[in-house]
Amino acid sequence: MQELGLAMPLDLQGYYAILDVKGTSLDLAAALAHAAELLAAGPCCLQLRGKSLAPALLCQLGHGLRSLCDRARVPLCINDRLDVALAVRADAIHLGQGDLPLPEAQHARQAAQAGRLAIGISTHDLAEAWVALAGGADYIGFGPVFSTRSKPDASPASGLGALRAVTAAVRLPIVAIGGITLETAAAVADAGACAAAVIAAVDEAPDRTLAGQRIAAAFGRTR
């Protein structure tokens, strides 16, 4: 069986783009146009998040994103759904604390002969970050650093001090997330994060591509 996953390596530095599709319906053309704006900023990764989308719609969109990401030379990550990640040949899967446990994801990855599929884990404190490290995660997301409107059930904001403590203690690529703006991205970079996952501050900007480029520039990364 041909190995799936990691068509291109993860180099997590700068702007980590997230295409966050709300609701249960999909406007495929609009979603792909949105993704193209994000990809034009040269992010280090593009993650598809569609918490309420049916698997068939996630796959439909995921295949379209796979083509866009291939052309842009940007790795594609799928949030939550390992089955969809395998189906669309994603480069990474990102799992929350309440999603498929890391050991089960690793077993499924092995069974699918997708050993090069990267696994990222969301963490909210140092203890969870240590668990992800010990369990063999390839990278971690940490947050919310600031209060966020993009995830209604988000944990309380951890702050830059907690982010700094995690980046100092855990030797994994750490992507900061949660309420990060164009103005605070530099402080997030100074706290040791390798990248910032940003949704609202980019999606609501007059020019999404320019906003993404400003996030990347805060980390000294431009493409």
Summary of the structure (lengths in Angstrom):
residues: 223
radius of gyration: 16.0
end to end distance: 34.6
largest distance: 47.0
contacts: 790
relative contact order: 0.17
helix: 39%
strand: 17%
